[in-house]
Amino acid sequence: MQKSFFLSLFFVGSLLCSPSLAGGNHDYNFKVSRGDAFYKFFFSTGLSGKLLTKLMASDERAQRLNNIYPGDRFRILLNEDHSLKEIIFSPQNDNPLNIYYDGKIFRFQKADSRSAENLTYTIINIQKSLNYDAKKAGVDAKVRQIMVDHFSWEIDFSRDLRKGDRFVLSWNGEKTPEAMIYVGDKKTIALFSHKDSMGRKKYHTSKGETLNDSFAFSPVKYNRISSGFSKSRYNPVLKKYRPHRGTDFAAPAGTPVYASAKGLIKYVATLSGYGNVIYLKHGPEIVTVYAHLSKFAKGLKSGNRVKKGELIGYVGSTGMSTGPHLHYEIRINGVHQDAEKIKLAKKSVVPNSEMPGFQKRAKRILEELNIK
């Protein structure tokens, strides 16, 4: 059954491929159509399933070959003995991926074929707000949301934007920008697109890092989790059952509490239930809460920015509490999440092997715009 399956794949693939006349059947070219899969092309050249398994396990970038779309192209080059020499994968909306094989190991190289010369630009001059002025400049809702999602990690749109600030978007024919750049009086934030091994587009600084931060599981050095997230927990102070929408980290009074990720201080307050409490805003959606603190770190004010791991307060038992602990919450768009289960997006970086091409392209864009 399996043998006949592979024979049928070979027959179909042979019809799909168009071997070059030069060099005999050692140069195969394919164009992806609806319903195609990479393994069809691979087997149609006579290469084995064992080699395909080795290829797919060799590097996470090989998984990109499983995400292909109509219009993408493949070129498979073989040696004279019909062994694999090279695979060139050319997606329509990404740089080509070259995979070399020397008979023992696979080597991956992503070419940077995009040129700043082919870019077009949209300039958004801030007069009222990002949403208003971007819409006026013809930027659609999806791209406006992408801008908010990324720049919110460094810009508070209600406080930081000033009349005369501008955003520059560069385009290379795709529906989302090649680069997004904020230029203000005090700072410039430039983000450049990069597609990961699965073809997902993210935006990175010229250092190759995304603006979003990775969250620490615990913002405090704790002895134990004294109370977890629960829809119904007995409250020893109120003596009744009610939801517990956070995680309690038991620790001695005075234990330092740190920001679990970089963010903007939304509130520094004293509330009846939470006692001394701090709210931090991270990007456009996430808020973390730190409650029952004995005191706040010096100089902490609403509107300030903090770094991941920065001291913000000390464990206490203020508010509705029966003993020293940190009550910690994660909220996404106002909805409480279980800190022990939620998987938040992590900071990502451009792979070292692709950094030279990425930074060269970023530099070209900045030079063309005369932005330093």
N, C-alpha and C positions, 0 to 999 in steps of 0.2 A: 504493500500500500504506500509506504513512505517513498520507495524507489520510484513508483509510477508518478507520485506527486512531484518529485524533483525533476523527472523527465519532462513532465508537462510544463513545469516552470521554465525549463531549458528551451523547449520548443517555442513558448510564448515570447520569452526574452529574445530569442534569435530573430523573431519577426520584428521586434521593437527596435533592435540595435541597427546601427548603420556603420559598419567597420570601414575605416579609412583604407584606401587602396595602397597607400604607401606603407611598407612594412608588413603587408599581409594582415591577418586578423589579430593584430596585437594592439590596435587602437580603436576602442569602442566609444561611441558617443550616444547619449540618450537625452531625450527631453521628457520631463515628467508630465503625464496626463492624469486625469481624474481616476482614482483607484489604484494608481501605481504604488509600488513599495520598493525600497532600495534593494532588498534581497533578490527581487526579480532580475534586476539589471546585473547584480553580482553573479548570480548563478548562470545567467545566459552567456557569460564569457567563459564558462567551464570551470570557474573557481569553486572550491569545495565549501561545504557547510562548516567544516572544522576550522577553516581559515576565517570564515565570517564570524564564528563564535569568538575566535581569538581577537579579531579586529574590534568587535563590540565591547569586549572586556578590557581592551588595552588602555583606554583613556575615556574620561567622561565626555570629551568632545565628540567621540564617535556616536554618541546618542543623538547628535544633531541629524544624523543620516536617517533617523526614524521619523523626523518631522519635515517632510517634503511636501511641496505644493505644485499644482499645475504651472508649468512655465519654468520651473527650476531645471538645471541641467547637470548631467554627470559625464565625466570622461574617465574611462578606465584603461590604463596603459599596462601592457604585459611585456615581459622579457621574451627573448627568442625561444626559451624553453617553455613558454606559456605560463610562467609563474608571475605573480602580481608584482608590478613595479611601482605604480602610482595611481591614486584616485584623486580626481579634481572635482569637487562639488561646488557648483556655482548657483546659489540661490538668486532669485530675481531681486530681492530687497536686502541683500547682505553681501559682505565681502566673500570672495572665494575661499574655500577650505581645501588645502592640499594635504594629502596623506601619503607619505612615502613608506615603502616597505623594502627592507634589505634582506629578507628571507628569515630574519629573526625577530626584529622589533619594528613597530610602527612609529613613525615620526609625524607630528602634526604641525602645520604652519598655516596661519590665516593671513592672507594678503590684504593690504589696505589699498583698494583700488579707487576709493572715493576721493575726489579732488575738490578743494575749496573753490576752484574756478567755476564749478558747475552749480554752486550754491546760490539760492536767492534768499532775501531777507525780509522780515517784517519787523518794523519798529513800533513799539507801543509807548507813547509818551503819556506819563501819568498826570492827569488833571483832576480826576475824581477818585477812581478806585481801579484796581487791576481788572475786575470783572467788567466794569463799564467801559474802560478805555480799550481793553483787549477786544471786546465785542465790537466796538466802534472801528477798530483796525481790521476787522474781518476774521478774527481768530475764533474758531468754533468752540462749542462748549466742552468737548472732549479734551482739547489741547489746553483750554483754560484750567480745567481740573487737574491735568498733569502738572501744570505750573504751580498750582496751589499745593498739590501733594508733595512736591519736591522742595520748593522754596520756603514752605512753612517751617521747615526744620531750622532755618536761619533768619527768617523774616516774620515779624508779627505784622500782618497786613493792616491791622487796625491802629498800630502805633508807629511803625517804622517807615511806611511809605510817605514820601513827600512829593508835592507838586514839582514837576520837572525831572523826577526820576524816570528811568526808561528801562524797558525790557527789549532785548533783541532776540528774535527767533531766526535761525537759519534752517533752510530746507534743501533737500536733495531729491525731491520727487516723491517722498513718502508722505503719508497722511499725518505723521507726527514729526516734530522738529529733529534736525540733525544736532542742533545745539540750542541751549536756552541761556541767556546771559542777562543778569540784572546789573544795572549801573546806577549807583546812588552817589550822594555827596561823600559819604564816609566809607563806603566799601563797594566792591564789585564781586559778584558771585557768578562764575561761569561753569556751566554744566554741559557735558558732551555725551552724545549717545554711544552706547556699546551694546552689542548683542552677545549674550552668553552662549554656552555650548548648545543650549536648547532653542536658540533663536529668539529669546526674550530680550526686549529692548529696555535698557536701564540708562540712567543718566549719572555721570560721574564727574568729579572735579578733575582738573588737569593732573592731580596726583593719583588718579585712578580710583578714588573712593566715592561711594554714594554719600549723600548728605544725611540720610537717616542713620540712626545709631542702633547698635545691638543692645538689648536690655540685659542687665544682670538679674539672675533669678531672685536674689535677696539683696535688699539695700542695707542690710545690717548683719553683723556677725552674731548669730543667734544660737541659743542652746537647743531649742526644739520648736516645732510648730505647735503652739498650744491650742489653736483652733483654726480649722480650714474653712474654705468656702462652702456654704450650705444654704439651701432654700429654707430650712427650718432648724434652728438651733436654740437650745434653752439659754436664755440670757439670765445670768445669776444676779444681775443688778435689778432688772425689771421683773424677774421671777416669772417669765413667760416665754413661750416659743415665738421666735421671729427670725426672718432671714439674716444670715451673716454673709455679707457681700464682699468679704475681704479675707486676707490671710493674716493671722496673728503670729508674729515671731517673738517668742519669749526670750528676753535678754535682761541683764542687770540694768538698773536705773543708771543713766549717764552714758550708756554705750553709744558711740557715734552712729549716726544714720547718714547714709550717702544717697545722692541721686542715682537712681537705677539706670538712667540714660540721660544724655544731654537734653535740655529743655528750657522752657520759659516758665518763670515763677508766676503762676496765675493768682494764687491767694496765699497769704501768710496771715493766719487768723486764730482766734480762740473761740471755739463753738461749744455749746453745752454738752453735746454727745461725744464729739471727737476730741475735745480739749484743745490743746495746741496742735494745729494741723497745717500742713503745707500741701498745696495742689500744684503739680507741675504739668505743663502742657508739652507734648512731644509731637511735632508735626501737626497735620490737620485733624487727626482723629483721636489720638491717645492722650489720656490724662492719668497720672498716677497720684495717689493720695497717701500721706504719711501722717498718722494720727496718734494721739495720746503722748506727744512729746513733752519732755520735762522743760525744754527750752529750745529756742532756735539758734542757729549759727549767727555770729555777728555780721551785721550788714546786709542781712537777707531782706529784700524788698520785692513787692509785687512789680513785675515788669523786667526784673533782672534775668539774665541768662546764666545757667549753671552747666558745668561739664559733667559727663558721666563720672561717678566716683567722687564728686565734690561734696564736702561736708555741708549738710543742711540743718542738722538738729541732733538731739540726743534722746534716747529712750526714756520714757517716763510713764506716769499713770494718771495723767490729767483727763478730765472729762469723765465719761461713763466707763470706768475701768476698775477692775478688782486687784490689779497688780501690774508691775512694770512689763510692758511689751510694746512692740510696734504693730499697729494695725495698718496694713498695706493693701491698697486697692489698685486695680487696673480697670479703666473704663475705656471702651471704644465706642465713639459716637454716643456717649452717655450711658451705654449698657455695661453693667459690671461683668467682669470676666474672672474666671478662676486662675489665679497666678500660677498654680501648680500644674495646670493643664494647657493654658493658652500658648500657642506658638506664634510669636511675633516675628515679623520680618527682620532679618539681620543685615547689618552693614555688609556690602559686597564690594569687592575690588576687581579691577581688571587683571587677568592673569599676567604674570611676569613676561611670558612669551609673546604677549600681544601689546605690552606697554609701549615699546618704541614706536610702533605704527600709530597707536592711539594718541600718544603725546605729540607726535609729529603733525597729525591732523588737527589737534586742538590748537597747536601753535600757529598753524596756517590760518585758521579761522580768526583767531585773535589779531593776528597781524593784518589780515585783510580789513578788519573792522577798526584797526588802530586802537585796540583796547589792551591795556597793560594790567 
